[in-house]
Amino acid sequence: MKKKVKGIAYITKREKGKRKLLVNLHRDFPDAGLQVPSGTVEENESIEEALFREVYEETGIKSVILIGKLHEYIYFYSPRNEYHHRHIYHMEVQNCPQQFTHIVKSADEDDGIVLEYFWMDINEAREKLAVNQGDFLHLLLKDEIKYV
């Protein structure tokens, strides 16, 4: 059985005193559901390097700031019969449109995928994110966020 190391980015911004989460929908694959930027760590790449690479490939955003690591855990992804060692990070961005479209540019199977991005209330996103990506969003709702 395969095991992959994955980075998941909870990218937030402040809006009227509340934290909003950057989420996306696959324009051509609506069944993929609501997601956040994430991806596989490549050989000879740190998790943080992979996270910045994936965020740039999937959003086009270069000016994202790494705030801290929130959690890590093992997730079984049944459609591919794989275990994912997920590393969840909190990142922030200052200036970002309310909505935007991005075409993924990468050297893998995601190249050319069109993603529609928008900001969502964290509580709402917790309930709607696909493949259990929202399982640790509650950590961003605390007054004092603890990073690992």
DRENTORKOL-3810 file (N, C-alpha, C; in nm, 4 decimals):
REM DRENTORKOL-3810
@n.u->0.0840; n.v->-0.1182; n.w->0.0000; ca.u->0.0000; ca.v->0.0000; ca.w->0.0000; c.u->0.0890; c.v->0.1252; c.w->0.0000
@n.u->0.0511; n.v->0.2233; n.w->-0.0811; ca.u->0.1295; ca.v->0.3454; ca.w->-0.0947; c.u->0.1128; c.v->0.4375; c.w->0.0254
@n.u->0.2188; n.v->0.5121; n.w->0.0540; ca.u->0.2123; ca.v->0.6172; ca.w->0.1560; c.u->0.2751; c.v->0.7420; c.w->0.0959
@n.u->0.2026; n.v->0.8522; n.w->0.0984; ca.u->0.2518; ca.v->0.9782; ca.w->0.0458; c.u->0.2523; c.v->1.0830; c.w->0.1559
@n.u->0.3476; n.v->1.1747; n.w->0.1464; ca.u->0.3526; ca.v->1.2873; ca.w->0.2396; c.u->0.2855; c.v->1.4053; c.w->0.1701
@n.u->0.1896; n.v->1.4671; n.w->0.2396; ca.u->0.1098; ca.v->1.5759; ca.w->0.1828; c.u->0.1186; c.v->1.6998; c.w->0.2699
@n.u->0.1182; n.v->1.8148; n.w->0.2046; ca.u->0.1080; ca.v->1.9427; ca.w->0.2738; c.u->-0.0273; c.v->2.0039; c.w->0.2430
@n.u->-0.0923; n.v->2.0545; n.w->0.3442; ca.u->-0.2231; ca.v->2.1189; ca.w->0.3292; c.u->-0.2119; c.v->2.2608; c.w->0.3821
@n.u->-0.2561; n.v->2.3583; n.w->0.3005; ca.u->-0.2439; ca.v->2.4996; ca.w->0.3366; c.u->-0.3787; c.v->2.5587; c.w->0.3748
@n.u->-0.3911; n.v->2.5999; n.w->0.4995; ca.u->-0.5042; ca.v->2.6813; ca.w->0.5421; c.u->-0.4597; c.v->2.8262; c.w->0.5266
@n.u->-0.4925; n.v->2.8863; n.w->0.4133; ca.u->-0.4533; ca.v->3.0246; ca.w->0.3861; c.u->-0.5657; c.v->3.1160; c.w->0.4324
@n.u->-0.5319; n.v->3.2100; n.w->0.5203; ca.u->-0.6331; ca.v->3.2984; ca.w->0.5761; c.u->-0.5987; c.v->3.4445; c.w->0.5508
@n.u->-0.7013; n.v->3.5269; n.w->0.5660; ca.u->-0.6837; ca.v->3.6719; ca.w->0.5692; c.u->-0.7867; c.v->3.7261; c.w->0.6668
@n.u->-0.7604; n.v->3.8450; n.w->0.7188; ca.u->-0.8536; ca.v->3.9109; ca.w->0.8102; c.u->-0.9492; c.v->3.9973; c.w->0.7306
@n.u->-1.0763; n.v->3.9855; n.w->0.7647; ca.u->-1.1785; ca.v->4.0675; ca.w->0.6999; c.u->-1.2805; c.v->4.1055; c.w->0.8066
@n.u->-1.2887; n.v->4.2336; n.w->0.8344; ca.u->-1.3805; ca.v->4.2853; ca.w->0.9368; c.u->-1.3619; c.v->4.2127; c.w->1.0701
@n.u->-1.2354; n.v->4.1932; n.w->1.1071; ca.u->-1.2030; ca.v->4.1323; ca.w->1.2352; c.u->-1.2139; c.v->3.9814; c.w->1.2400
@n.u->-1.2573; n.v->3.9181; n.w->1.1313; ca.u->-1.2712; ca.v->3.7723; ca.w->1.1298; c.u->-1.1739; c.v->3.7121; c.w->1.0291
@n.u->-1.1323; n.v->3.5895; n.w->1.0593; ca.u->-1.0460; ca.v->3.5174; ca.w->0.9679; c.u->-1.1299; c.v->3.4479; c.w->0.8617
@n.u->-1.0891; n.v->3.4650; n.w->0.7357; ca.u->-1.1535; ca.v->3.3971; ca.w->0.6226; c.u->-1.0539; c.v->3.2989; c.w->0.5632
@n.u->-1.1050; n.v->3.1895; n.w->0.5064; ca.u->-1.0229; ca.v->3.0840; ca.w->0.4498; c.u->-1.0331; c.v->3.0848; c.w->0.2979
@n.u->-0.9185; n.v->3.0703; n.w->0.2304; ca.u->-0.9159; ca.v->3.0620; ca.w->0.0852; c.u->-0.9492; c.v->2.9185; c.w->0.0435
@n.u->-1.0532; n.v->2.9037; n.w->-0.0380; ca.u->-1.0985; ca.v->2.7717; ca.w->-0.0840; c.u->-1.1132; c.v->2.7737; c.w->-0.2354
@n.u->-1.1218; n.v->2.6540; n.w->-0.2936; ca.u->-1.1382; ca.v->2.6464; ca.w->-0.4382; c.u->-1.2340; c.v->2.5365; c.w->-0.4795
@n.u->-1.2852; n.v->2.5534; n.w->-0.5993; ca.u->-1.3646; ca.v->2.4512; ca.w->-0.6677; c.u->-1.2973; c.v->2.4248; c.w->-0.8018
@n.u->-1.2926; n.v->2.2986; n.w->-0.8415; ca.u->-1.2400; ca.v->2.2611; ca.w->-0.9731; c.u->-1.3488; c.v->2.2897; c.w->-1.0760
@n.u->-1.3209; n.v->2.3830; n.w->-1.1661; ca.u->-1.4219; ca.v->2.4215; ca.w->-1.2648; c.u->-1.4676; c.v->2.3030; c.w->-1.3496
@n.u->-1.3734; n.v->2.2201; n.w->-1.3934; ca.u->-1.4062; ca.v->2.1098; ca.w->-1.4824; c.u->-1.4360; c.v->1.9782; c.w->-1.4105
@n.u->-1.4126; n.v->1.9745; n.w->-1.2806; ca.u->-1.4362; ca.v->1.8531; ca.w->-1.2014; c.u->-1.5131; c.v->1.8879; c.w->-1.0743
@n.u->-1.6402; n.v->1.9285; n.w->-1.0867; ca.u->-1.7157; ca.v->1.9714; ca.w->-0.9685; c.u->-1.7303; c.v->1.8625; c.w->-0.8621
@n.u->-1.7196; n.v->1.7357; n.w->-0.9023; ca.u->-1.7309; ca.v->1.6271; ca.w->-0.8050; c.u->-1.6136; c.v->1.6231; c.w->-0.7075
@n.u->-1.5045; n.v->1.6944; n.w->-0.7393; ca.u->-1.3884; ca.v->1.6986; ca.w->-0.6487; c.u->-1.4230; c.v->1.7722; c.w->-0.5195
@n.u->-1.5259; n.v->1.8550; n.w->-0.5241; ca.u->-1.5701; ca.v->1.9251; ca.w->-0.4044; c.u->-1.4847; c.v->2.0453; c.w->-0.3693
@n.u->-1.5243; n.v->2.1100; n.w->-0.2630; ca.u->-1.4559; ca.v->2.2281; ca.w->-0.2121; c.u->-1.3243; c.v->2.1852; c.w->-0.1476
@n.u->-1.2150; n.v->2.2550; n.w->-0.1812; ca.u->-1.0839; ca.v->2.2173; ca.w->-0.1284; c.u->-1.0008; c.v->2.3404; c.w->-0.0951
@n.u->-0.8869; n.v->2.3142; n.w->-0.0298; ca.u->-0.7850; ca.v->2.4157; ca.w->-0.0044; c.u->-0.6591; c.v->2.3727; c.w->-0.0798
@n.u->-0.5650; n.v->2.4646; n.w->-0.1025; ca.u->-0.4412; ca.v->2.4257; ca.w->-0.1705; c.u->-0.3676; c.v->2.3172; c.w->-0.0920
@n.u->-0.3225; n.v->2.2158; n.w->-0.1645; ca.u->-0.2515; ca.v->2.1049; ca.w->-0.1009; c.u->-0.1766; c.v->2.0267; c.w->-0.2076
@n.u->-0.0870; n.v->1.9401; n.w->-0.1645; ca.u->-0.0170; ca.v->1.8580; ca.w->-0.2617; c.u->0.0863; c.v->1.7672; c.w->-0.1989
@n.u->0.1472; n.v->1.6884; n.w->-0.2858; ca.u->0.2444; ca.v->1.5874; ca.w->-0.2454; c.u->0.3846; c.v->1.6467; c.w->-0.2338
@n.u->0.4538; n.v->1.6065; n.w->-0.1293; ca.u->0.5929; ca.v->1.6451; ca.w->-0.1098; c.u->0.6782; c.v->1.5565; c.w->-0.2002
@n.u->0.7619; n.v->1.6202; n.w->-0.2823; ca.u->0.8476; ca.v->1.5471; ca.w->-0.3744; c.u->0.9771; c.v->1.5057; c.w->-0.3060
@n.u->1.0458; n.v->1.4089; n.w->-0.3673; ca.u->1.1732; ca.v->1.3617; ca.w->-0.3142; c.u->1.2707; c.v->1.4787; c.w->-0.3029
@n.u->1.3476; n.v->1.4812; n.w->-0.1959; ca.u->1.4473; ca.v->1.5860; ca.w->-0.1682; c.u->1.3855; c.v->1.7243; c.w->-0.1499
@n.u->1.2630; n.v->1.7293; n.w->-0.1035; ca.u->1.1929; ca.v->1.8556; ca.w->-0.0811; c.u->1.1400; c.v->1.8550; c.w->0.0626
@n.u->1.1590; n.v->1.9650; n.w->0.1339; ca.u->1.1022; ca.v->1.9733; ca.w->0.2686; c.u->0.9514; c.v->1.9955; c.w->0.2562
@n.u->0.8805; n.v->1.9715; n.w->0.3632; ca.u->0.7351; ca.v->1.9922; ca.w->0.3621; c.u->0.7045; c.v->2.1390; c.w->0.3363
@n.u->0.7806; n.v->2.2281; n.w->0.3982; ca.u->0.7578; ca.v->2.3716; ca.w->0.3791; c.u->0.7856; c.v->2.4126; c.w->0.2348
@n.u->0.8929; n.v->2.3614; n.w->0.1751; ca.u->0.9219; ca.v->2.3913; ca.w->0.0343; c.u->0.8083; c.v->2.3433; c.w->-0.0558
@n.u->0.7604; n.v->2.2231; n.w->-0.0291; ca.u->0.6498; ca.v->2.1675; ca.w->-0.1078; c.u->0.5246; c.v->2.2527; c.w->-0.0928
@n.u->0.5008; n.v->2.2992; n.w->0.0272; ca.u->0.3819; ca.v->2.3800; ca.w->0.0524; c.u->0.3859; c.v->2.5107; c.w->-0.0272
@n.u->0.4977; n.v->2.5808; n.w->-0.0231; ca.u->0.5102; ca.v->2.7044; ca.w->-0.1006; c.u->0.4980; c.v->2.6763; c.w->-0.2507
@n.u->0.5601; n.v->2.5664; n.w->-0.2970; ca.u->0.5514; ca.v->2.5303; ca.w->-0.4387; c.u->0.4075; c.v->2.5019; c.w->-0.4783
@n.u->0.3386; n.v->2.4206; n.w->-0.3986; ca.u->0.2008; ca.v->2.3845; ca.w->-0.4294; c.u->0.1080; c.v->2.5059; c.w->-0.4252
@n.u->0.1265; n.v->2.5923; n.w->-0.3266; ca.u->0.0435; ca.v->2.7125; ca.w->-0.3178; c.u->0.0629; c.v->2.7978; c.w->-0.4429
@n.u->0.1884; n.v->2.8139; n.w->-0.4856; ca.u->0.2132; ca.v->2.8935; ca.w->-0.6057; c.u->0.1545; c.v->2.8261; c.w->-0.7303
@n.u->0.1777; n.v->2.6947; n.w->-0.7450; ca.u->0.1237; ca.v->2.6233; ca.w->-0.8614; c.u->-0.0284; c.v->2.6296; c.w->-0.8669
@n.u->-0.0919; n.v->2.6143; n.w->-0.7504; ca.u->-0.2380; ca.v->2.6038; ca.w->-0.7475; c.u->-0.3109; c.v->2.7374; c.w->-0.7370
@n.u->-0.2420; n.v->2.8433; n.w->-0.6914; ca.u->-0.3102; ca.v->2.9729; ca.w->-0.6755; c.u->-0.2458; c.v->3.0855; c.w->-0.7553
@n.u->-0.1167; n.v->3.0739; n.w->-0.7829; ca.u->-0.0424; ca.v->3.1831; ca.w->-0.8458; c.u->0.0048; c.v->3.2865; c.w->-0.7450
@n.u->-0.0230; n.v->3.2666; n.w->-0.6170; ca.u->0.0143; ca.v->3.3621; ca.w->-0.5121; c.u->0.1586; c.v->3.3367; c.w->-0.4684
@n.u->0.2397; n.v->3.4422; n.w->-0.4741; ca.u->0.3793; ca.v->3.4322; ca.w->-0.4308; c.u->0.3994; c.v->3.4896; c.w->-0.2908
@n.u->0.3128; n.v->3.5805; n.w->-0.2517; ca.u->0.3345; ca.v->3.6570; ca.w->-0.1288; c.u->0.2660; c.v->3.5967; c.w->-0.0069
@n.u->0.2542; n.v->3.4669; n.w->-0.0020; ca.u->0.1932; ca.v->3.4019; ca.w->0.1134; c.u->0.2982; c.v->3.3913; c.w->0.2246
@n.u->0.2515; n.v->3.4056; n.w->0.3486; ca.u->0.3402; ca.v->3.4026; ca.w->0.4656; c.u->0.3094; c.v->3.2785; c.w->0.5483
@n.u->0.4121; n.v->3.2003; n.w->0.5786; ca.u->0.3958; ca.v->3.0822; ca.w->0.6626; c.u->0.3868; c.v->3.1270; c.w->0.8080
@n.u->0.2764; n.v->3.0949; n.w->0.8734; ca.u->0.2561; ca.v->3.1325; ca.w->1.0137; c.u->0.3011; c.v->3.0198; c.w->1.1069
@n.u->0.2594; n.v->2.8974; n.w->1.0782; ca.u->0.3004; ca.v->2.7862; ca.w->1.1630; c.u->0.2311; c.v->2.6568; c.w->1.1259
@n.u->0.2867; n.v->2.5487; n.w->1.1781; ca.u->0.2292; ca.v->2.4160; ca.w->1.1570; c.u->0.1222; c.v->2.3918; c.w->1.2632
@n.u->0.0047; n.v->2.3492; n.w->1.2174; ca.u->-0.1072; ca.v->2.3270; ca.w->1.3081; c.u->-0.1170; c.v->2.1827; c.w->1.3570
@n.u->-0.0905; n.v->2.0883; n.w->1.2662; ca.u->-0.1146; ca.v->1.9480; ca.w->1.3027; c.u->-0.0551; c.v->1.8571; c.w->1.1958
@n.u->-0.0375; n.v->1.7305; n.w->1.2302; ca.u->-0.0055; ca.v->1.6278; ca.w->1.1316; c.u->-0.0722; c.v->1.4976; c.w->1.1743
@n.u->-0.1103; n.v->1.4188; n.w->1.0766; ca.u->-0.1799; ca.v->1.2932; ca.w->1.1049; c.u->-0.1802; c.v->1.2054; c.w->0.9805
@n.u->-0.2197; n.v->1.0810; n.w->0.9969; ca.u->-0.2292; ca.v->0.9862; ca.w->0.8859; c.u->-0.3757; c.v->0.9782; c.w->0.8423
@n.u->-0.3964; n.v->0.9881; n.w->0.7124; ca.u->-0.5307; ca.v->0.9836; ca.w->0.6530; c.u->-0.5319; c.v->0.8753; c.w->0.5456
@n.u->-0.6338; n.v->0.7902; n.w->0.5484; ca.u->-0.6467; ca.v->0.6885; ca.w->0.4446; c.u->-0.7363; c.v->0.7414; c.w->0.3340
@n.u->-0.6802; n.v->0.7523; n.w->0.2144; ca.u->-0.7533; ca.v->0.8010; ca.w->0.0975; c.u->-0.7994; c.v->0.6789; c.w->0.0184
@n.u->-0.9221; n.v->0.6363; n.w->0.0437; ca.u->-0.9718; ca.v->0.5108; ca.w->-0.0114; c.u->-0.9818; c.v->0.5059; c.w->-0.1646
@n.u->-1.0159; n.v->0.6162; n.w->-0.2365; ca.u->-1.0242; ca.v->0.6030; ca.w->-0.3821; c.u->-0.8949; c.v->0.5553; c.w->-0.4486
@n.u->-0.7820; n.v->0.5845; n.w->-0.3865; ca.u->-0.6540; ca.v->0.5413; ca.w->-0.4436; c.u->-0.5833; c.v->0.4368; c.w->-0.3568
@n.u->-0.6498; n.v->0.3930; n.w->-0.2513; ca.u->-0.5930; ca.v->0.2937; ca.w->-0.1605; c.u->-0.4546; c.v->0.3372; c.w->-0.1115
@n.u->-0.4492; n.v->0.4623; n.w->-0.0614; ca.u->-0.3230; ca.v->0.5213; ca.w->-0.0168; c.u->-0.3363; c.v->0.5784; c.w->0.1239
@n.u->-0.2251; n.v->0.5755; n.w->0.1941; ca.u->-0.2163; ca.v->0.6479; ca.w->0.3198; c.u->-0.1458; c.v->0.7799; c.w->0.2916
@n.u->-0.1989; n.v->0.8880; n.w->0.3470; ca.u->-0.1388; ca.v->1.0202; ca.w->0.3333; c.u->-0.0948; c.v->1.0678; c.w->0.4711
@n.u->0.0329; n.v->1.0995; n.w->0.4820; ca.u->0.0828; ca.v->1.1619; ca.w->0.6044; c.u->0.0649; c.v->1.3118; c.w->0.5832
@n.u->-0.0429; n.v->1.3645; n.w->0.6389; ca.u->-0.0811; ca.v->1.5040; ca.w->0.6161; c.u->-0.0178; c.v->1.5979; c.w->0.7185
@n.u->0.0349; n.v->1.7077; n.w->0.6652; ca.u->0.0929; ca.v->1.8142; ca.w->0.7467; c.u->0.0123; c.v->1.9404; c.w->0.7160
@n.u->-0.0545; n.v->1.9921; n.w->0.8177; ca.u->-0.1427; ca.v->2.1072; ca.w->0.7983; c.u->-0.0745; c.v->2.2333; c.w->0.8505
@n.u->-0.0678; n.v->2.3328; n.w->0.7635; ca.u->-0.0023; ca.v->2.4590; ca.w->0.7974; c.u->-0.0992; c.v->2.5757; c.w->0.7838
@n.u->-0.0789; n.v->2.6738; n.w->0.8697; ca.u->-0.1517; ca.v->2.8000; ca.w->0.8614; c.u->-0.0631; c.v->2.8986; c.w->0.7868
@n.u->-0.1202; n.v->2.9607; n.w->0.6843; ca.u->-0.0501; ca.v->3.0618; ca.w->0.6062; c.u->-0.1423; c.v->3.1823; c.w->0.5955
@n.u->-0.0835; n.v->3.2993; n.w->0.5717; ca.u->-0.1641; ca.v->3.4208; ca.w->0.5550; c.u->-0.1229; c.v->3.4936; c.w->0.4289
@n.u->-0.2166; n.v->3.5712; n.w->0.3792; ca.u->-0.1918; ca.v->3.6563; ca.w->0.2642; c.u->-0.2568; c.v->3.7907; c.w->0.2948
@n.u->-0.1915; n.v->3.8985; n.w->0.2539; ca.u->-0.2437; ca.v->4.0317; ca.w->0.2825; c.u->-0.3380; c.v->4.0808; c.w->0.1737
@n.u->-0.2892; n.v->4.0861; n.w->0.0521; ca.u->-0.3685; ca.v->4.1400; ca.w->-0.0581; c.u->-0.4045; c.v->4.0295; c.w->-0.1556
@n.u->-0.5316; n.v->4.0000; n.w->-0.1614; ca.u->-0.5781; ca.v->3.8933; ca.w->-0.2493; c.u->-0.7221; c.v->3.9246; c.w->-0.2879
@n.u->-0.7563; n.v->3.9095; n.w->-0.4148; ca.u->-0.8935; ca.v->3.9397; ca.w->-0.4573; c.u->-0.9973; c.v->3.8542; c.w->-0.3844
@n.u->-1.1201; n.v->3.9025; n.w->-0.3830; ca.u->-1.2308; ca.v->3.8277; ca.w->-0.3220; c.u->-1.2564; c.v->3.6969; c.w->-0.3963
@n.u->-1.2418; n.v->3.7007; n.w->-0.5276; ca.u->-1.2590; ca.v->3.5825; ca.w->-0.6116; c.u->-1.1584; c.v->3.5904; c.w->-0.7248
@n.u->-1.1083; n.v->3.4757; n.w->-0.7680; ca.u->-1.0209; ca.v->3.4721; ca.w->-0.8849; c.u->-1.0149; c.v->3.3311; c.w->-0.9406
@n.u->-0.9736; n.v->3.3222; n.w->-1.0653; ca.u->-0.9575; ca.v->3.1943; ca.w->-1.1338; c.u->-0.8090; c.v->3.1748; c.w->-1.1604
@n.u->-0.7626; n.v->3.0518; n.w->-1.1429; ca.u->-0.6220; ca.v->3.0217; ca.w->-1.1684; c.u->-0.6112; c.v->2.8902; c.w->-1.2447
@n.u->-0.5245; n.v->2.8878; n.w->-1.3456; ca.u->-0.4947; ca.v->2.7656; ca.w->-1.4193; c.u->-0.3659; c.v->2.7087; c.w->-1.3619
@n.u->-0.3733; n.v->2.5851; n.w->-1.3116; ca.u->-0.2586; ca.v->2.5215; ca.w->-1.2475; c.u->-0.1473; c.v->2.5006; c.w->-1.3492
@n.u->-0.0265; n.v->2.5367; n.w->-1.3064; ca.u->0.0933; ca.v->2.5152; ca.w->-1.3878; c.u->0.1872; c.v->2.4270; c.w->-1.3065
@n.u->0.1974; n.v->2.3008; n.w->-1.3472; ca.u->0.2836; ca.v->2.2077; ca.w->-1.2749; c.u->0.3343; c.v->2.1005; c.w->-1.3712
@n.u->0.4266; n.v->2.0205; n.w->-1.3215; ca.u->0.4849; ca.v->1.9146; ca.w->-1.4024; c.u->0.4125; c.v->1.7818; c.w->-1.3829
@n.u->0.2972; n.v->1.7847; n.w->-1.3178; ca.u->0.2268; ca.v->1.6581; ca.w->-1.2928; c.u->0.0863; c.v->1.6594; c.w->-1.3517
@n.u->0.0045; n.v->1.5677; n.w->-1.3072; ca.u->-0.1304; ca.v->1.5479; ca.w->-1.3626; c.u->-0.2244; c.v->1.6670; c.w->-1.3418
@n.u->-0.1914; n.v->1.7563; n.w->-1.2507; ca.u->-0.2771; ca.v->1.8727; ca.w->-1.2244; c.u->-0.2590; c.v->1.9861; c.w->-1.3251
@n.u->-0.1554; n.v->1.9774; n.w->-1.4096; ca.u->-0.1274; ca.v->2.0844; ca.w->-1.5043; c.u->-0.2499; c.v->2.1129; c.w->-1.5911
@n.u->-0.2872; n.v->2.2409; n.w->-1.5963; ca.u->-0.3993; ca.v->2.2827; ca.w->-1.6797; c.u->-0.5347; c.v->2.2832; c.w->-1.6118
@n.u->-0.5440; n.v->2.2303; n.w->-1.4911; ca.u->-0.6718; ca.v->2.2313; ca.w->-1.4177; c.u->-0.7074; c.v->2.3754; c.w->-1.3845
@n.u->-0.8343; n.v->2.4093; n.w->-1.3998; ca.u->-0.8819; ca.v->2.5446; ca.w->-1.3720; c.u->-0.9499; c.v->2.5445; c.w->-1.2351
@n.u->-0.8987; n.v->2.6286; n.w->-1.1450; ca.u->-0.9522; ca.v->2.6387; ca.w->-1.0093; c.u->-1.0168; c.v->2.7750; c.w->-0.9894
@n.u->-1.1358; n.v->2.7743; n.w->-0.9317; ca.u->-1.2092; ca.v->2.8961; ca.w->-0.8981; c.u->-1.1924; c.v->2.9193; c.w->-0.7485
@n.u->-1.1301; n.v->3.0317; n.w->-0.7111; ca.u->-1.1016; ca.v->3.0619; ca.w->-0.5707; c.u->-1.1941; c.v->3.1683; c.w->-0.5156
@n.u->-1.2231; n.v->3.1549; n.w->-0.3852; ca.u->-1.2994; ca.v->3.2550; ca.w->-0.3125; c.u->-1.2736; c.v->3.2359; c.w->-0.1635
@n.u->-1.3142; n.v->3.3353; n.w->-0.0860; ca.u->-1.2946; ca.v->3.3329; ca.w->0.0593; c.u->-1.4221; c.v->3.2866; c.w->0.1272
@n.u->-1.4051; n.v->3.2092; n.w->0.2327; ca.u->-1.5205; ca.v->3.1526; ca.w->0.3017; c.u->-1.5005; c.v->3.1625; c.w->0.4528
@n.u->-1.6104; n.v->3.1792; n.w->0.5225; ca.u->-1.6085; ca.v->3.1744; ca.w->0.6684; c.u->-1.5542; c.v->3.0381; c.w->0.7121
@n.u->-1.4671; n.v->3.0373; n.w->0.8105; ca.u->-1.4026; ca.v->2.9132; ca.w->0.8542; c.u->-1.5037; c.v->2.8107; c.w->0.9040
@n.u->-1.6017; n.v->2.8527; n.w->0.9812; ca.u->-1.7026; ca.v->2.7573; ca.w->1.0300; c.u->-1.7782; c.v->2.6916; c.w->0.9154
@n.u->-1.8123; n.v->2.7697; n.w->0.8150; ca.u->-1.8827; ca.v->2.7147; ca.w->0.6987; c.u->-1.7923; c.v->2.6183; c.w->0.6221
@n.u->-1.6664; n.v->2.6541; n.w->0.6060; ca.u->-1.5717; ca.v->2.5696; ca.w->0.5336; c.u->-1.5499; c.v->2.4363; c.w->0.6051
@n.u->-1.5491; n.v->2.4387; n.w->0.7372; ca.u->-1.5287; ca.v->2.3148; ca.w->0.8149; c.u->-1.6269; c.v->2.2076; c.w->0.7727
@n.u->-1.7496; n.v->2.2485; n.w->0.7477; ca.u->-1.8563; ca.v->2.1541; ca.w->0.7140; c.u->-1.8551; c.v->2.1135; c.w->0.5669
@n.u->-1.7937; n.v->2.1946; n.w->0.4807; ca.u->-1.8061; ca.v->2.1729; ca.w->0.3377; c.u->-1.6812; c.v->2.1218; c.w->0.2665
@n.u->-1.5640; n.v->2.1296; n.w->0.3290; ca.u->-1.4426; ca.v->2.0871; ca.w->0.2601; c.u->-1.4435; c.v->1.9367; c.w->0.2340
@n.u->-1.3984; n.v->1.8993; n.w->0.1146; ca.u->-1.3942; ca.v->1.7587; ca.w->0.0730; c.u->-1.2750; c.v->1.6867; c.w->0.1364
@n.u->-1.2738; n.v->1.5570; n.w->0.1233; ca.u->-1.1678; ca.v->1.4652; ca.w->0.1674; c.u->-1.1078; c.v->1.5012; c.w->0.3034
@n.u->-1.1947; n.v->1.5391; n.w->0.3941; ca.u->-1.1577; ca.v->1.5677; ca.w->0.5335; c.u->-1.0550; c.v->1.6796; c.w->0.5488
@n.u->-1.0450; n.v->1.7686; n.w->0.4509; ca.u->-0.9488; ca.v->1.8777; ca.w->0.4619; c.u->-0.9847; c.v->1.9769; c.w->0.5722
@n.u->-1.1077; n.v->1.9806; n.w->0.6145; ca.u->-1.1493; ca.v->2.0749; ca.w->0.7174; c.u->-1.1407; c.v->2.0237; c.w->0.8593
@n.u->-1.0894; n.v->1.9037; n.w->0.8774; ca.u->-1.0895; ca.v->1.8407; ca.w->1.0098; c.u->-1.0196; c.v->1.9213; c.w->1.1191
@n.u->-0.9245; n.v->2.0063; n.w->1.0827; ca.u->-0.8495; ca.v->2.0789; ca.w->1.1852; c.u->-0.8650; c.v->2.2297; c.w->1.1748
@n.u->-0.9664; n.v->2.2739; n.w->1.1007; ca.u->-0.9947; ca.v->2.4181; ca.w->1.0922; c.u->-1.0330; c.v->2.4775; c.w->1.2273
@n.u->-1.0892; n.v->2.3946; n.w->1.3153; ca.u->-1.1275; ca.v->2.4452; ca.w->1.4473; c.u->-1.0081; c.v->2.5057; c.w->1.5217
@n.u->-0.8868; n.v->2.4614; n.w->1.4868; ca.u->-0.7672; ca.v->2.5150; ca.w->1.5524; c.u->-0.7465; c.v->2.6628; c.w->1.5213
@n.u->-0.8027; n.v->2.7100; n.w->1.4085; ca.u->-0.7902; ca.v->2.8509; ca.w->1.3712; c.u->-0.8962; c.v->2.9386; c.w->1.4369
@n.u->-0.9902; n.v->2.8776; n.w->1.5063; ca.u->-1.0985; ca.v->2.9534; ca.w->1.5688; c.u->-1.0682; c.v->2.9911; c.w->1.7134
@n.u->-0.9605; n.v->2.9399; n.w->1.7660; ca.u->-0.9245; ca.v->2.9691; ca.w->1.9051; c.u->-0.8671; c.v->3.1095; c.w->1.9154
@n.u->-0.8828; n.v->3.1705; n.w->2.0341; ca.u->-0.8264; ca.v->3.3038; ca.w->2.0573; c.u->-0.6746; c.v->3.3016; c.w->2.0443
@n.u->-0.6139; n.v->3.1971; n.w->2.0981; ca.u->-0.4693; ca.v->3.1825; ca.w->2.0897; c.u->-0.4393; c.v->3.0528; c.w->2.0167
@n.u->-0.3866; n.v->3.0653; n.w->1.8951; ca.u->-0.3576; ca.v->2.9472; ca.w->1.8139; c.u->-0.2253; c.v->2.8870; c.w->1.8591
@n.u->-0.2260; n.v->2.7562; n.w->1.8820; ca.u->-0.1042; ca.v->2.6868; ca.w->1.9230; c.u->-0.0485; c.v->2.6133; c.w->1.8011
@n.u->0.0791; n.v->2.6370; n.w->1.7720; ca.u->0.1454; ca.v->2.5719; ca.w->1.6599; c.u->0.2390; c.v->2.4630; c.w->1.7127
@n.u->0.2577; n.v->2.3601; n.w->1.6332; ca.u->0.3430; ca.v->2.2466; ca.w->1.6757; c.u->0.4821; c.v->2.2595; c.w->1.6190
END
